[in-house]
Amino acid sequence: MIAILLGAPGVGKGTQAVRLADETGAAHVSTGDLLRTARRQGTELGRKAQSYMDAGELVPDGLILDLVREHLTTLPRTSDVLLDGFPRTIAQAEGLDDALDEVGLEVGRVVLFEAPDETLVKRLAGRRTCTKCGAVYNTYFGPPERDGVCDRCGGELVQRPDDEPQTVRRRLEVYTEQTEPLIAYYENHDTAELVRIEADRLPEAVFEDFRQVVGGGTPA
């Protein structure tokens, strides 16, 4: 089954997707990770995307759709796929439907993670990432033992440009303006069922609902 994960930046859908993928073997496709890899490798798409990502803007539909389409072709047709961070616009959703139809696939479930804006700002603006091992901390919810130093490897902890407070607020504005219309799109979709999950709870409670939803049920 192909499941789309919707929700504002910082809502936790990526963390939940990684855990479910580890448990079930599903393919976790994160456009954020794909774009950062392309940028780090200096590909043409990466260079084009960098200015948009650093400013908290959305990467243009054509670029992101080409990247996702290319990645999907590398996965076995029988794989369960968790699309995290894509689509983000109606145009992307329509493009995805067309691309899947070409290979005889379809979206089966859309999971909408929801949380208040004030929670999302703290989650994102407080995030710090290790420059060595990639471990992630949060100054509000999960700080390191020593400020600015990774507990695991001793590497320096930094704030990504797209996690700075002013950029976080802009990212939430962009989500409201351009991504929320997807809710209505998938509420009226031919094949996908949209299910909402309250994400402002303990991660374990959120995960239990998420696992049940993607497995075909509904949250408790």
N, C-alpha and C positions, 0 to 999 in steps of 0.2 A: 504493500500500500504506500502511496505517496501522501505524506502529511505535511501541511504548511503550518508553521508556527508564527503567529502574529503577536505583536505587543510592542510597546514603546521601548526605546533604548534603556537598559538597566532593569528591565522587568524580570530578568532571570531565565528567559527561554533558552539561551545558549547553554547555561549550566545544566538545566534539566535535560536538554537534548543530548549532551555529552554523556550523562549518566545513563539515560535510556539506551543510547547506542552501545555503551559498554556492556549493559546487561543483556541486550537482545541481539546484538550484531547488526542492527540497522545502520544504514549509511547516514552520517550526520553531515549535511552540506551547509556550511556557514559561509555566506557571501562575504562577511567581514573578514574571515580568515583567508578566503580565496583572494580577496583584493589586497590584503596586507602582504600576502606571499608574492603576488604579482608586483607590488610596489617594491618589496625588498629585493626581488630578483631583477628589477629594472626592465621589466617587459614594457612593451608599448602601452598596453592597457594600464599597467601599474603607474606609469608616468602620467597618463591622462587622469587617472583616478585620484592621484595624490592631492591635488589642489582642492578637489571637492571634499575628500575625507577630512582633511585638516581644518576646513572651514565649517564642518558639520553639515554640509550639503549632501544631497543624494547624488550618486553617480548616475549619469544619463542612462535612460532605459536601454538603448541599443548596446552600450558597452556591457552592462551587467547581464543582460539576457544572453549575449554571445558567450560570456564567461561561464554562466551556469549551464547553458546548452552543451558546451564543450565538455564540462566536467561530468554531466549526466551520462554522456556517451561512454565514459570509462567504467561505469558501474554495471554489474550483472543485472539483467532485466528482472530477475526474481527478487532483487534486494528491496527491503523496506527502506524508504527514503524520508528523512526528516529535513525539510527545507527551512533553514533558520536565517531570517533576514531577507528572504526573497519569496514572493514578490513584494514590492513596497508601493507600487502604484497600479492603477487600473490598467494602464498600457502594458506593464510588465505581466500582470495576471493574464491578460488576453494573449500576450505573446507566449507565456508558459503553456496555456491551454492549447495553442496551436502547435507548439513544439512537441508536447506530449501526444497529441492526437496523431502526429506524423509517425510515431513509433508505437501506437496502439496502447498508450497509457493514459491515466487520468488521475486527478486529485480526488482522494477519498475522504479525507478529514482535514478540517482547519481548526487549529487550537488557538484561541485568543487568550493570552495572559494579560491580566489587568491589575494595576496598582496605582495609588495616588501619585501625583507629580512630585510632591515633597519627598516621598520615599525614593523615587527614581533619581532625583538630583543628588541626594546623599549617597546613593549607591554608586553613581558614576563619578561625581566630583571627588569622592573619597577614595577612588580606586587607585592603587599603585601597583606597577608591574616590574618584576625583576628583569634587569637587562641581561642576565646570564641564563637563568633556567626558565624564565617565563612565568614563574609563580605569581599569583595575583592576591593582593591584600586589600583591605578597606580600612581607612583611618577611623571610620565610624563603627563598623560592624565586625571587623576582623583585622585589627592592626597587628603589625609585626612586634616581636619582643623589643627590638631596638628600632627607633624611628629611622626610616630610610634604608634599613638593611634587611635583606632577605634572611628569614630563619633557616631556610633549607641549604643555601649555598654561600651566603654572605655577600651576594651581589648587591649592586645599587638598585634601589627602588625608585622608579620615576613615574611621573604622571604623563600619560599620552596626551598629545595636543588636542585630540578630540574628546578628552575627559576634563578639560579645563572648564570651570563653572560657566563662563559666558558661552562656550561652545555647547555645553550640555543643554543650556536653556534653548539655544537655537535648534539643536537636534530635536528637542521635544516639540518645538513650534513646527518644524518640518514634518514631524510625524503626524501631528494634528491636522495640518493642512493637506498633506498628500497621501498618507497611509491609512488613516481612519476610514476613508471612503471604501476601502477594501472590505470592511465589515459588511456593508450593504451588498457589495458585489457577491460575496460568498454566502450571504444569507439567501440569495436568490440563484445560487449556482446549480447547474444541472446535476452534477455528480457529487459535489463536496457537501459534507455536513459541518456546520460551524458550531463549536462548543466553547463556552467561556470558562476560564479557571481564575479564581481569585488568587493572585500571586503575592499578596502582602501578608503572608503567613510563614510559618516555619517551613524550610525547604522540604522536609520529609513529607509534610502534609500535601504540599503542592505536587510533589513527585508521585504520590499515591494516586491522586486524581489524574495526573498526566498519563501515567502508565495505563490506567483503566480506560481513559479516553482513546488513546492510540490503539489499545487492544480491542476496541470496538464497543466499549461500554460508555457510561455517562458518569460524571463525577458524583461522589456521594453527597 
